[in-house]
């Protein structure tokens, strides 16, 4: 149980740090990329082992945070990581509740229809 608690604490820390970011630029892009990647990894692990991870994800509206980060990013790296994070979650989350949540909101539509400047 301690391991799960540590993962939840890491998830809380990462989401809190993402919320503090007003704009994603070259200065903070590496942190944002790593945070998005880590969140997807922890959620996938949690989905397979402990439903409280996804409850946290819902409670903290982390998908909304992903969309907000994509809106304020000025880097291709973060845009690409946002799409990769969604792909990882769609492919690896197994609970019906998780899949339903991902597709029942406009989050996926926004992420997929966002104009990405790949220049």
Biopython code that builds the backbone (N, CA, C, O; Angstrom):
import numpy as np
from Bio.PDB.StructureBuilder import StructureBuilder

atoms = [
    (1, "UNK", "N", (0.820, -1.201, 0.000)),
    (1, "UNK", "CA", (0.000, 0.000, 0.000)),
    (1, "UNK", "C", (0.860, 1.261, 0.000)),
    (1, "UNK", "O", (0.460, 2.280, -0.563)),
    (2, "UNK", "N", (2.026, 1.205, 0.618)),
    (2, "UNK", "CA", (2.922, 2.359, 0.653)),
    (2, "UNK", "C", (3.343, 2.765, -0.746)),
    (2, "UNK", "O", (3.426, 3.954, -1.055)),
    (3, "UNK", "N", (3.611, 1.781, -1.594)),
    (3, "UNK", "CA", (4.007, 2.063, -2.974)),
    (3, "UNK", "C", (2.919, 2.858, -3.688)),
    (3, "UNK", "O", (3.209, 3.838, -4.374)),
    (4, "UNK", "N", (1.656, 2.432, -3.523)),
    (4, "UNK", "CA", (0.549, 3.134, -4.159)),
    (4, "UNK", "C", (0.441, 4.563, -3.642)),
    (4, "UNK", "O", (0.207, 5.492, -4.415)),
    (5, "UNK", "N", (0.609, 4.735, -2.341)),
    (5, "UNK", "CA", (0.532, 6.071, -1.753)),
    (5, "UNK", "C", (1.621, 6.969, -2.330)),
    (5, "UNK", "O", (1.373, 8.139, -2.621)),
    (6, "UNK", "N", (2.820, 6.427, -2.494)),
    (6, "UNK", "CA", (3.910, 7.209, -3.082)),
    (6, "UNK", "C", (3.580, 7.628, -4.504)),
    (6, "UNK", "O", (3.858, 8.761, -4.898)),
    (7, "UNK", "N", (2.992, 6.726, -5.279)),
    (7, "UNK", "CA", (2.616, 7.069, -6.649)),
    (7, "UNK", "C", (1.546, 8.160, -6.670)),
    (7, "UNK", "O", (1.596, 9.068, -7.499)),
    (8, "UNK", "N", (0.584, 8.069, -5.761)),
    (8, "UNK", "CA", (-0.452, 9.107, -5.680)),
    (8, "UNK", "C", (0.182, 10.445, -5.307)),
    (8, "UNK", "O", (-0.191, 11.483, -5.854)),
    (9, "UNK", "N", (1.131, 10.425, -4.386)),
    (9, "UNK", "CA", (1.824, 11.663, -4.005)),
    (9, "UNK", "C", (2.599, 12.245, -5.184)),
    (9, "UNK", "O", (2.612, 13.461, -5.376)),
    (10, "UNK", "N", (3.237, 11.397, -5.965)),
    (10, "UNK", "CA", (3.952, 11.864, -7.161)),
    (10, "UNK", "C", (2.961, 12.445, -8.155)),
    (10, "UNK", "O", (3.211, 13.500, -8.739)),
    (11, "UNK", "N", (1.838, 11.763, -8.350)),
    (11, "UNK", "CA", (0.800, 12.247, -9.257)),
    (11, "UNK", "C", (0.276, 13.603, -8.799)),
    (11, "UNK", "O", (0.086, 14.503, -9.617)),
    (12, "UNK", "N", (0.045, 13.754, -7.517)),
    (12, "UNK", "CA", (-0.412, 15.028, -6.961)),
    (12, "UNK", "C", (0.624, 16.116, -7.195)),
    (12, "UNK", "O", (0.285, 17.220, -7.619)),
    (13, "UNK", "N", (1.878, 15.808, -6.921)),
    (13, "UNK", "CA", (2.955, 16.785, -7.123)),
    (13, "UNK", "C", (3.036, 17.216, -8.591)),
    (13, "UNK", "O", (3.118, 18.408, -8.886)),
    (14, "UNK", "N", (3.014, 16.253, -9.501)),
    (14, "UNK", "CA", (3.131, 16.584, -10.928)),
    (14, "UNK", "C", (1.958, 17.431, -11.407)),
    (14, "UNK", "O", (2.150, 18.405, -12.135)),
    (15, "UNK", "N", (0.747, 17.065, -11.005)),
    (15, "UNK", "CA", (-0.410, 17.848, -11.452)),
    (15, "UNK", "C", (-0.402, 19.243, -10.835)),
    (15, "UNK", "O", (-0.777, 20.213, -11.493)),
    (16, "UNK", "N", (0.019, 19.348, -9.587)),
    (16, "UNK", "CA", (0.127, 20.675, -8.965)),
    (16, "UNK", "C", (1.151, 21.541, -9.697)),
    (16, "UNK", "O", (0.915, 22.728, -9.922)),
    (17, "UNK", "N", (2.277, 20.954, -10.064)),
    (17, "UNK", "CA", (3.309, 21.703, -10.788)),
    (17, "UNK", "C", (2.817, 22.127, -12.172)),
    (17, "UNK", "O", (3.088, 23.246, -12.610)),
    (18, "UNK", "N", (2.101, 21.246, -12.859)),
    (18, "UNK", "CA", (1.561, 21.616, -14.176)),
    (18, "UNK", "C", (0.578, 22.778, -14.057)),
    (18, "UNK", "O", (0.558, 23.666, -14.909)),
    (19, "UNK", "N", (-0.229, 22.772, -13.009)),
    (19, "UNK", "CA", (-1.213, 23.846, -12.824)),
    (19, "UNK", "C", (-0.560, 25.212, -12.652)),
    (19, "UNK", "O", (-1.162, 26.233, -12.983)),
    (20, "UNK", "N", (0.643, 25.238, -12.146)),
    (20, "UNK", "CA", (1.351, 26.502, -11.923)),
    (20, "UNK", "C", (1.924, 27.093, -13.208)),
    (20, "UNK", "O", (2.297, 28.266, -13.234)),
    (21, "UNK", "N", (1.996, 26.314, -14.248)),
    (21, "UNK", "CA", (2.619, 26.772, -15.497)),
    (21, "UNK", "C", (1.628, 27.625, -16.281)),
    (21, "UNK", "O", (0.526, 27.178, -16.602)),
    (22, "UNK", "N", (2.028, 28.845, -16.583)),
    (22, "UNK", "CA", (1.188, 29.770, -17.342)),
    (22, "UNK", "C", (1.439, 29.680, -18.839)),
    (22, "UNK", "O", (0.523, 29.865, -19.639)),
    (23, "UNK", "N", (2.670, 29.397, -19.214)),
    (23, "UNK", "CA", (3.035, 29.239, -20.620)),
    (23, "UNK", "C", (4.156, 28.208, -20.695)),
    (23, "UNK", "O", (5.051, 28.181, -19.850)),
    (24, "UNK", "N", (4.094, 27.370, -21.709)),
    (24, "UNK", "CA", (5.149, 26.373, -21.905)),
    (24, "UNK", "C", (6.094, 26.914, -22.964)),
    (24, "UNK", "O", (5.683, 27.240, -24.077)),
    (25, "UNK", "N", (7.372, 27.004, -22.597)),
    (25, "UNK", "CA", (8.381, 27.522, -23.520)),
    (25, "UNK", "C", (9.652, 26.690, -23.384)),
    (25, "UNK", "O", (9.647, 25.641, -22.740)),
    (26, "UNK", "N", (10.733, 27.158, -23.987)),
    (26, "UNK", "CA", (11.987, 26.401, -23.957)),
    (26, "UNK", "C", (12.532, 26.218, -22.544)),
    (26, "UNK", "O", (13.261, 25.261, -22.281)),
    (27, "UNK", "N", (12.189, 27.116, -21.643)),
    (27, "UNK", "CA", (12.692, 27.037, -20.272)),
    (27, "UNK", "C", (12.093, 25.867, -19.496)),
    (27, "UNK", "O", (12.800, 25.198, -18.743)),
    (28, "UNK", "N", (10.795, 25.614, -19.673)),
    (28, "UNK", "CA", (10.134, 24.590, -18.859)),
    (28, "UNK", "C", (9.627, 23.386, -19.654)),
    (28, "UNK", "O", (8.991, 22.495, -19.090)),
    (29, "UNK", "N", (9.903, 23.355, -20.947)),
    (29, "UNK", "CA", (9.349, 22.279, -21.782)),
    (29, "UNK", "C", (9.806, 20.893, -21.348)),
    (29, "UNK", "O", (9.020, 19.948, -21.406)),
    (30, "UNK", "N", (11.058, 20.747, -20.913)),
    (30, "UNK", "CA", (11.547, 19.428, -20.506)),
    (30, "UNK", "C", (10.781, 18.902, -19.293)),
    (30, "UNK", "O", (10.440, 17.721, -19.229)),
    (31, "UNK", "N", (10.515, 19.787, -18.334)),
    (31, "UNK", "CA", (9.721, 19.373, -17.173)),
    (31, "UNK", "C", (8.321, 18.945, -17.605)),
    (31, "UNK", "O", (7.821, 17.913, -17.156)),
    (32, "UNK", "N", (7.687, 19.735, -18.476)),
    (32, "UNK", "CA", (6.318, 19.440, -18.904)),
    (32, "UNK", "C", (6.268, 18.100, -19.633)),
    (32, "UNK", "O", (5.379, 17.287, -19.378)),
    (33, "UNK", "N", (7.208, 17.870, -20.531)),
    (33, "UNK", "CA", (7.249, 16.600, -21.265)),
    (33, "UNK", "C", (7.383, 15.436, -20.284)),
    (33, "UNK", "O", (6.661, 14.445, -20.389)),
    (34, "UNK", "N", (8.296, 15.558, -19.344)),
    (34, "UNK", "CA", (8.511, 14.479, -18.373)),
    (34, "UNK", "C", (7.292, 14.304, -17.470)),
    (34, "UNK", "O", (6.940, 13.177, -17.123)),
    (35, "UNK", "N", (6.651, 15.394, -17.089)),
    (35, "UNK", "CA", (5.456, 15.309, -16.245)),
    (35, "UNK", "C", (4.325, 14.595, -16.979)),
    (35, "UNK", "O", (3.675, 13.719, -16.409)),
    (36, "UNK", "N", (4.084, 14.959, -18.232)),
    (36, "UNK", "CA", (3.036, 14.301, -19.014)),
    (36, "UNK", "C", (3.323, 12.810, -19.161)),
    (36, "UNK", "O", (2.430, 11.978, -18.996)),
    (37, "UNK", "N", (4.563, 12.482, -19.469)),
    (37, "UNK", "CA", (4.956, 11.083, -19.639)),
    (37, "UNK", "C", (4.775, 10.311, -18.334)),
    (37, "UNK", "O", (4.242, 9.202, -18.327)),
    (38, "UNK", "N", (5.217, 10.901, -17.246)),
    (38, "UNK", "CA", (5.120, 10.237, -15.939)),
    (38, "UNK", "C", (3.669, 10.046, -15.509)),
    (38, "UNK", "O", (3.316, 9.000, -14.965)),
    (39, "UNK", "N", (2.838, 11.039, -15.749)),
    (39, "UNK", "CA", (1.423, 10.930, -15.393)),
    (39, "UNK", "C", (0.780, 9.776, -16.148)),
    (39, "UNK", "O", (0.047, 8.983, -15.557)),
    (40, "UNK", "N", (1.043, 9.673, -17.438)),
    (40, "UNK", "CA", (0.481, 8.568, -18.224)),
    (40, "UNK", "C", (0.970, 7.222, -17.695)),
    (40, "UNK", "O", (0.194, 6.272, -17.592)),
    (41, "UNK", "N", (2.235, 7.146, -17.366)),
    (41, "UNK", "CA", (2.814, 5.898, -16.851)),
    (41, "UNK", "C", (2.184, 5.509, -15.511)),
    (41, "UNK", "O", (1.820, 4.351, -15.306)),
    (42, "UNK", "N", (2.058, 6.467, -14.613)),
    (42, "UNK", "CA", (1.481, 6.192, -13.293)),
    (42, "UNK", "C", (0.011, 5.813, -13.417)),
    (42, "UNK", "O", (-0.446, 4.890, -12.743)),
    (43, "UNK", "N", (-0.735, 6.512, -14.268)),
    (43, "UNK", "CA", (-2.153, 6.191, -14.440)),
    (43, "UNK", "C", (-2.348, 4.806, -15.028)),
    (43, "UNK", "O", (-3.248, 4.073, -14.620)),
    (44, "UNK", "N", (-1.508, 4.449, -15.982)),
    (44, "UNK", "CA", (-1.602, 3.116, -16.577)),
    (44, "UNK", "C", (-1.316, 2.052, -15.522)),
    (44, "UNK", "O", (-2.039, 1.061, -15.423)),
    (45, "UNK", "N", (-0.276, 2.257, -14.747)),
    (45, "UNK", "CA", (0.051, 1.328, -13.661)),
    (45, "UNK", "C", (-1.113, 1.249, -12.672)),
    (45, "UNK", "O", (-1.547, 0.161, -12.293)),
    (46, "UNK", "N", (-1.604, 2.403, -12.267)),
    (46, "UNK", "CA", (-2.690, 2.446, -11.300)),
    (46, "UNK", "C", (-3.967, 1.813, -11.814)),
    (46, "UNK", "O", (-4.682, 1.155, -11.058)),
    (47, "UNK", "N", (-4.261, 2.003, -13.089)),
    (47, "UNK", "CA", (-5.457, 1.423, -13.692)),
    (47, "UNK", "C", (-5.435, -0.100, -13.576)),
    (47, "UNK", "O", (-6.483, -0.731, -13.437)),
    (48, "UNK", "N", (-4.265, -0.674, -13.632)),
    (48, "UNK", "CA", (-4.128, -2.125, -13.565)),
    (48, "UNK", "C", (-4.073, -2.642, -12.127)),
    (48, "UNK", "O", (-4.276, -3.835, -11.898)),
    (49, "UNK", "N", (-3.799, -1.761, -11.149)),
    (49, "UNK", "CA", (-3.562, -2.237, -9.788)),
    (49, "UNK", "C", (-4.445, -1.613, -8.704)),
    (49, "UNK", "O", (-4.695, -2.254, -7.684)),
    (50, "UNK", "N", (-4.918, -0.390, -8.898)),
    (50, "UNK", "CA", (-5.640, 0.290, -7.818)),
    (50, "UNK", "C", (-6.547, 1.365, -8.412)),
    (50, "UNK", "O", (-6.055, 2.337, -8.987)),
    (51, "UNK", "N", (-7.867, 1.204, -8.280)),
    (51, "UNK", "CA", (-8.805, 2.164, -8.871)),
    (51, "UNK", "C", (-8.688, 3.584, -8.316)),
    (51, "UNK", "O", (-9.187, 4.523, -8.936)),
    (52, "UNK", "N", (-8.045, 3.759, -7.172)),
    (52, "UNK", "CA", (-7.939, 5.103, -6.598)),
    (52, "UNK", "C", (-7.103, 6.035, -7.474)),
    (52, "UNK", "O", (-7.249, 7.255, -7.387)),
    (53, "UNK", "N", (-6.233, 5.481, -8.313)),
    (53, "UNK", "CA", (-5.442, 6.321, -9.211)),
    (53, "UNK", "C", (-6.349, 7.047, -10.189)),
    (53, "UNK", "O", (-6.213, 8.253, -10.398)),
    (54, "UNK", "N", (-7.270, 6.311, -10.786)),
    (54, "UNK", "CA", (-8.141, 6.955, -11.762)),
    (54, "UNK", "C", (-9.148, 7.862, -11.070)),
    (54, "UNK", "O", (-9.550, 8.877, -11.638)),
    (55, "UNK", "N", (-9.559, 7.522, -9.868)),
    (55, "UNK", "CA", (-10.428, 8.419, -9.104)),
    (55, "UNK", "C", (-9.732, 9.759, -8.878)),
    (55, "UNK", "O", (-10.350, 10.819, -8.988)),
    (56, "UNK", "N", (-8.448, 9.698, -8.562)),
    (56, "UNK", "CA", (-7.646, 10.917, -8.401)),
    (56, "UNK", "C", (-7.607, 11.691, -9.715)),
    (56, "UNK", "O", (-7.780, 12.910, -9.729)),
    (57, "UNK", "N", (-7.380, 10.984, -10.813)),
    (57, "UNK", "CA", (-7.327, 11.574, -12.151)),
    (57, "UNK", "C", (-8.623, 12.322, -12.455)),
    (57, "UNK", "O", (-8.594, 13.433, -12.985)),
    (58, "UNK", "N", (-9.757, 11.711, -12.118)),
    (58, "UNK", "CA", (-11.058, 12.352, -12.328)),
    (58, "UNK", "C", (-11.234, 13.553, -11.406)),
    (58, "UNK", "O", (-11.611, 14.641, -11.843)),
    (59, "UNK", "N", (-10.956, 13.338, -10.133)),
    (59, "UNK", "CA", (-11.148, 14.383, -9.125)),
    (59, "UNK", "C", (-10.337, 15.635, -9.445)),
    (59, "UNK", "O", (-10.826, 16.754, -9.292)),
    (60, "UNK", "N", (-9.115, 15.445, -9.883)),
    (60, "UNK", "CA", (-8.224, 16.571, -10.174)),
    (60, "UNK", "C", (-8.358, 17.085, -11.604)),
    (60, "UNK", "O", (-7.656, 18.016, -11.999)),
    (61, "UNK", "N", (-9.250, 16.486, -12.373)),
    (61, "UNK", "CA", (-9.504, 16.905, -13.760)),
    (61, "UNK", "C", (-8.203, 17.034, -14.556)),
    (61, "UNK", "O", (-7.934, 18.058, -15.184)),
    (62, "UNK", "N", (-7.423, 15.981, -14.508)),
    (62, "UNK", "CA", (-6.110, 15.982, -15.145)),
    (62, "UNK", "C", (-6.222, 16.098, -16.665)),
    (62, "UNK", "O", (-5.365, 16.714, -17.297)),
    (63, "UNK", "N", (-7.260, 15.518, -17.257)),
    (63, "UNK", "CA", (-7.417, 15.655, -18.716)),
    (63, "UNK", "C", (-7.610, 17.118, -19.101)),
    (63, "UNK", "O", (-7.073, 17.573, -20.111)),
    (64, "UNK", "N", (-8.361, 17.839, -18.314)),
    (64, "UNK", "CA", (-8.520, 19.268, -18.563)),
    (64, "UNK", "C", (-7.196, 19.997, -18.476)),
    (64, "UNK", "O", (-6.954, 20.962, -19.202)),
    (65, "UNK", "N", (-6.346, 19.530, -17.585)),
    (65, "UNK", "CA", (-5.010, 20.121, -17.449)),
    (65, "UNK", "C", (-4.161, 19.821, -18.682)),
    (65, "UNK", "O", (-3.398, 20.676, -19.131)),
    (66, "UNK", "N", (-4.287, 18.611, -19.232)),
    (66, "UNK", "CA", (-3.575, 18.282, -20.473)),
    (66, "UNK", "C", (-3.988, 19.235, -21.593)),
    (66, "UNK", "O", (-3.148, 19.731, -22.343)),
    (67, "UNK", "N", (-5.287, 19.482, -21.693)),
    (67, "UNK", "CA", (-5.791, 20.389, -22.734)),
    (67, "UNK", "C", (-5.265, 21.802, -22.498)),
    (67, "UNK", "O", (-4.837, 22.471, -23.438)),
    (68, "UNK", "N", (-5.296, 22.253, -21.258)),
    (68, "UNK", "CA", (-4.791, 23.598, -20.951)),
    (68, "UNK", "C", (-3.315, 23.718, -21.312)),
    (68, "UNK", "O", (-2.901, 24.725, -21.888)),
    (69, "UNK", "N", (-2.527, 22.717, -20.985)),
    (69, "UNK", "CA", (-1.097, 22.740, -21.315)),
    (69, "UNK", "C", (-0.919, 22.833, -22.824)),
    (69, "UNK", "O", (-0.072, 23.588, -23.303)),
    (70, "UNK", "N", (-1.698, 22.083, -23.564)),
    (70, "UNK", "CA", (-1.591, 22.148, -25.024)),
    (70, "UNK", "C", (-1.942, 23.546, -25.532)),
    (70, "UNK", "O", (-1.339, 24.023, -26.493)),
    (71, "UNK", "N", (-2.898, 24.196, -24.903)),
    (71, "UNK", "CA", (-3.286, 25.554, -25.312)),
    (71, "UNK", "C", (-2.190, 26.583, -25.049)),
    (71, "UNK", "O", (-2.059, 27.552, -25.797)),
    (72, "UNK", "N", (-1.401, 26.382, -23.990)),
    (72, "UNK", "CA", (-0.396, 27.388, -23.624)),
    (72, "UNK", "C", (1.018, 27.016, -24.065)),
    (72, "UNK", "O", (1.977, 27.705, -23.717)),
    (73, "UNK", "N", (1.150, 25.939, -24.823)),
    (73, "UNK", "CA", (2.494, 25.541, -25.233)),
    (73, "UNK", "C", (2.952, 26.306, -26.465)),
    (73, "UNK", "O", (2.165, 26.630, -27.353)),
    (74, "UNK", "N", (4.223, 26.576, -26.487)),
    (74, "UNK", "CA", (4.851, 27.233, -27.629)),
    (74, "UNK", "C", (5.913, 26.321, -28.242)),
    (74, "UNK", "O", (6.738, 26.767, -29.040)),
    (75, "UNK", "N", (5.885, 25.044, -27.865)),
    (75, "UNK", "CA", (6.914, 24.135, -28.357)),
    (75, "UNK", "C", (6.299, 22.897, -28.996)),
    (75, "UNK", "O", (5.285, 22.379, -28.529)),
    (76, "UNK", "N", (6.916, 22.442, -30.051)),
    (76, "UNK", "CA", (6.481, 21.232, -30.745)),
    (76, "UNK", "C", (6.646, 20.018, -29.834)),
    (76, "UNK", "O", (5.810, 19.115, -29.835)),
    (77, "UNK", "N", (7.718, 20.003, -29.064)),
    (77, "UNK", "CA", (8.022, 18.866, -28.198)),
    (77, "UNK", "C", (6.860, 18.560, -27.255)),
    (77, "UNK", "O", (6.491, 17.399, -27.082)),
    (78, "UNK", "N", (6.294, 19.579, -26.656)),
    (78, "UNK", "CA", (5.191, 19.379, -25.712)),
    (78, "UNK", "C", (3.915, 18.988, -26.456)),
    (78, "UNK", "O", (3.148, 18.159, -25.967)),
    (79, "UNK", "N", (3.682, 19.564, -27.614)),
    (79, "UNK", "CA", (2.515, 19.183, -28.411)),
    (79, "UNK", "C", (2.569, 17.704, -28.770)),
    (79, "UNK", "O", (1.577, 16.987, -28.639)),
    (80, "UNK", "N", (3.723, 17.261, -29.216)),
    (80, "UNK", "CA", (3.894, 15.854, -29.578)),
    (80, "UNK", "C", (3.720, 14.967, -28.347)),
    (80, "UNK", "O", (3.071, 13.924, -28.422)),
    (81, "UNK", "N", (4.294, 15.373, -27.218)),
    (81, "UNK", "CA", (4.162, 14.568, -26.001)),
    (81, "UNK", "C", (2.713, 14.495, -25.550)),
    (81, "UNK", "O", (2.285, 13.460, -25.040)),
    (82, "UNK", "N", (1.950, 15.562, -25.722)),
    (82, "UNK", "CA", (0.529, 15.533, -25.361)),
    (82, "UNK", "C", (-0.198, 14.455, -26.148)),
    (82, "UNK", "O", (-0.991, 13.694, -25.592)),
    (83, "UNK", "N", (0.076, 14.397, -27.437)),
    (83, "UNK", "CA", (-0.553, 13.375, -28.277)),
    (83, "UNK", "C", (-0.064, 11.975, -27.906)),
    (83, "UNK", "O", (-0.854, 11.032, -27.871)),
    (84, "UNK", "N", (1.218, 11.839, -27.633)),
    (84, "UNK", "CA", (1.751, 10.535, -27.221)),
    (84, "UNK", "C", (1.139, 10.090, -25.894)),
    (84, "UNK", "O", (0.818, 8.915, -25.716)),
    (85, "UNK", "N", (0.981, 11.021, -24.977)),
    (85, "UNK", "CA", (0.387, 10.709, -23.677)),
    (85, "UNK", "C", (-1.030, 10.185, -23.854)),
    (85, "UNK", "O", (-1.408, 9.189, -23.237)),
    (86, "UNK", "N", (-1.814, 10.852, -24.692)),
    (86, "UNK", "CA", (-3.172, 10.383, -24.961)),
    (86, "UNK", "C", (-3.142, 9.005, -25.600)),
    (86, "UNK", "O", (-3.916, 8.127, -25.218)),
    (87, "UNK", "N", (-2.263, 8.807, -26.561)),
    (87, "UNK", "CA", (-2.153, 7.502, -27.215)),
    (87, "UNK", "C", (-1.813, 6.401, -26.227)),
    (87, "UNK", "O", (-2.397, 5.318, -26.271)),
    (88, "UNK", "N", (-0.876, 6.674, -25.342)),
    (88, "UNK", "CA", (-0.480, 5.693, -24.320)),
    (88, "UNK", "C", (-1.673, 5.352, -23.433)),
    (88, "UNK", "O", (-1.926, 4.183, -23.142)),
    (89, "UNK", "N", (-2.393, 6.366, -23.011)),
    (89, "UNK", "CA", (-3.527, 6.128, -22.122)),
    (89, "UNK", "C", (-4.642, 5.376, -22.842)),
    (89, "UNK", "O", (-5.208, 4.436, -22.284)),
    (90, "UNK", "N", (-4.962, 5.770, -24.056)),
    (90, "UNK", "CA", (-6.022, 5.093, -24.806)),
    (90, "UNK", "C", (-5.665, 3.629, -25.032)),
    (90, "UNK", "O", (-6.518, 2.750, -24.908)),
    (91, "UNK", "N", (-4.434, 3.377, -25.356)),
    (91, "UNK", "CA", (-4.000, 2.018, -25.655)),
    (91, "UNK", "C", (-3.882, 1.143, -24.408)),
    (91, "UNK", "O", (-4.122, -0.062, -24.485)),
    (92, "UNK", "N", (-3.521, 1.715, -23.272)),
    (92, "UNK", "CA", (-3.173, 0.898, -22.109)),
    (92, "UNK", "C", (-4.167, 0.895, -20.959)),
    (92, "UNK", "O", (-4.149, -0.028, -20.145)),
    (93, "UNK", "N", (-5.028, 1.890, -20.865)),
    (93, "UNK", "CA", (-6.021, 1.870, -19.788)),
    (93, "UNK", "C", (-7.045, 0.782, -20.091)),
    (93, "UNK", "O", (-7.524, 0.670, -21.219)),
    (94, "UNK", "N", (-7.376, -0.006, -19.095)),
    (94, "UNK", "CA", (-8.245, -1.170, -19.300)),
    (94, "UNK", "C", (-9.627, -1.032, -18.674)),
    (94, "UNK", "O", (-10.574, -1.667, -19.138)),
    (95, "UNK", "N", (-9.762, -0.227, -17.645)),
    (95, "UNK", "CA", (-11.063, -0.145, -16.981)),
    (95, "UNK", "C", (-12.062, 0.581, -17.876)),
    (95, "UNK", "O", (-11.729, 1.547, -18.563)),
    (96, "UNK", "N", (-13.287, 0.088, -17.845)),
    (96, "UNK", "CA", (-14.341, 0.699, -18.657)),
    (96, "UNK", "C", (-14.572, 2.151, -18.259)),
    (96, "UNK", "O", (-14.814, 3.004, -19.112)),
    (97, "UNK", "N", (-14.497, 2.427, -16.964)),
    (97, "UNK", "CA", (-14.694, 3.794, -16.480)),
    (97, "UNK", "C", (-13.650, 4.728, -17.083)),
    (97, "UNK", "O", (-13.978, 5.839, -17.499)),
    (98, "UNK", "N", (-12.410, 4.289, -17.133)),
    (98, "UNK", "CA", (-11.330, 5.117, -17.672)),
    (98, "UNK", "C", (-11.539, 5.388, -19.153)),
    (98, "UNK", "O", (-11.429, 6.528, -19.602)),
    (99, "UNK", "N", (-11.835, 4.354, -19.901)),
    (99, "UNK", "CA", (-12.042, 4.508, -21.349)),
    (99, "UNK", "C", (-13.250, 5.401, -21.613)),
    (99, "UNK", "O", (-13.197, 6.291, -22.461)),
    (100, "UNK", "N", (-14.332, 5.162, -20.888)),
    (100, "UNK", "CA", (-15.532, 5.980, -21.052)),
    (100, "UNK", "C", (-15.220, 7.451, -20.791)),
    (100, "UNK", "O", (-15.625, 8.322, -21.561)),
    (101, "UNK", "N", (-14.505, 7.725, -19.714)),
    (101, "UNK", "CA", (-14.167, 9.107, -19.371)),
    (101, "UNK", "C", (-13.340, 9.767, -20.468)),
    (101, "UNK", "O", (-13.603, 10.909, -20.845)),
    (102, "UNK", "N", (-12.343, 9.052, -20.981)),
    (102, "UNK", "CA", (-11.476, 9.629, -22.014)),
    (102, "UNK", "C", (-12.263, 10.033, -23.250)),
    (102, "UNK", "O", (-11.992, 11.067, -23.861)),
    (103, "UNK", "N", (-13.246, 9.205, -23.617)),
    (103, "UNK", "CA", (-13.962, 9.456, -24.864)),
    (103, "UNK", "C", (-15.291, 10.182, -24.697)),
    (103, "UNK", "O", (-15.860, 10.639, -25.689)),
    (104, "UNK", "N", (-15.804, 10.304, -23.474)),
    (104, "UNK", "CA", (-17.113, 10.933, -23.299)),
    (104, "UNK", "C", (-17.031, 12.448, -23.191)),
    (104, "UNK", "O", (-18.049, 13.133, -23.289)),
    (105, "UNK", "N", (-15.871, 12.955, -22.997)),
    (105, "UNK", "CA", (-15.680, 14.398, -22.923)),
    (105, "UNK", "C", (-15.059, 14.880, -24.228)),
    (105, "UNK", "O", (-14.708, 14.072, -25.087)),
    (106, "UNK", "N", (-14.929, 16.138, -24.372)),
    (106, "UNK", "CA", (-14.358, 16.706, -25.593)),
    (106, "UNK", "C", (-12.836, 16.760, -25.563)),
    (106, "UNK", "O", (-12.220, 17.307, -26.478)),
    (107, "UNK", "N", (-12.224, 16.201, -24.528)),
    (107, "UNK", "CA", (-10.773, 16.283, -24.392)),
    (107, "UNK", "C", (-10.044, 15.667, -25.579)),
    (107, "UNK", "O", (-9.157, 16.291, -26.161)),
    (108, "UNK", "N", (-10.414, 14.458, -25.933)),
    (108, "UNK", "CA", (-9.738, 13.782, -27.049)),
    (108, "UNK", "C", (-9.969, 14.560, -28.333)),
    (108, "UNK", "O", (-9.041, 14.749, -29.120)),
    (109, "UNK", "N", (-11.193, 15.011, -28.552)),
    (109, "UNK", "CA", (-11.482, 15.794, -29.758)),
    (109, "UNK", "C", (-10.613, 17.041, -29.819)),
    (109, "UNK", "O", (-10.072, 17.375, -30.873)),
    (110, "UNK", "N", (-10.480, 17.727, -28.691)),
    (110, "UNK", "CA", (-9.656, 18.933, -28.681)),
    (110, "UNK", "C", (-8.202, 18.600, -28.976)),
    (110, "UNK", "O", (-7.562, 19.258, -29.797)),
    (111, "UNK", "N", (-7.684, 17.580, -28.308)),
    (111, "UNK", "CA", (-6.281, 17.217, -28.513)),
    (111, "UNK", "C", (-6.009, 16.827, -29.961)),
    (111, "UNK", "O", (-4.966, 17.170, -30.519)),
    (112, "UNK", "N", (-6.947, 16.111, -30.563)),
    (112, "UNK", "CA", (-6.734, 15.657, -31.938)),
    (112, "UNK", "C", (-6.981, 16.748, -32.975)),
    (112, "UNK", "O", (-6.422, 16.699, -34.070)),
    (113, "UNK", "N", (-7.805, 17.720, -32.643)),
    (113, "UNK", "CA", (-8.116, 18.760, -33.626)),
    (113, "UNK", "C", (-7.315, 20.042, -33.426)),
    (113, "UNK", "O", (-7.475, 21.001, -34.182)),
    (114, "UNK", "N", (-6.464, 20.059, -32.422)),
    (114, "UNK", "CA", (-5.656, 21.254, -32.169)),
    (114, "UNK", "C", (-4.663, 21.478, -33.294)),
    (114, "UNK", "O", (-3.994, 20.544, -33.736)),
    (115, "UNK", "N", (-4.569, 22.719, -33.756)),
    (115, "UNK", "CA", (-3.550, 23.003, -34.773)),
    (115, "UNK", "C", (-2.163, 22.898, -34.145)),
    (115, "UNK", "O", (-1.873, 23.546, -33.140)),
    (116, "UNK", "N", (-1.334, 22.093, -34.737)),
    (116, "UNK", "CA", (0.021, 21.909, -34.224)),
    (116, "UNK", "C", (1.007, 22.507, -35.206)),
    (116, "UNK", "O", (1.035, 22.145, -36.382)),
    (117, "UNK", "N", (1.808, 23.419, -34.710)),
    (117, "UNK", "CA", (2.849, 24.023, -35.532)),
    (117, "UNK", "C", (4.077, 23.131, -35.443)),
    (117, "UNK", "O", (4.829, 23.198, -34.471)),
    (118, "UNK", "N", (4.276, 22.307, -36.441)),
    (118, "UNK", "CA", (5.388, 21.357, -36.428)),
    (118, "UNK", "C", (6.638, 21.919, -37.094)),
    (118, "UNK", "O", (7.561, 21.174, -37.422)),
    (119, "UNK", "N", (6.667, 23.218, -37.289)),
    (119, "UNK", "CA", (7.833, 23.837, -37.938)),
    (119, "UNK", "C", (9.000, 23.957, -36.996)),
    (119, "UNK", "O", (10.057, 24.455, -37.384)),
]
sb = StructureBuilder()
sb.init_structure("model")
sb.init_model(0)
sb.init_chain("A")
sb.init_seg("    ")
for serial, (resi, resn, name, xyz) in enumerate(atoms, 1):
    if name == "N":
        sb.init_residue(resn, " ", resi, " ")
    sb.init_atom(name, np.array(xyz, "f"), 0.0, 1.0, " ", f" {name:<3s}", serial, name[0])
structure = sb.get_structure()
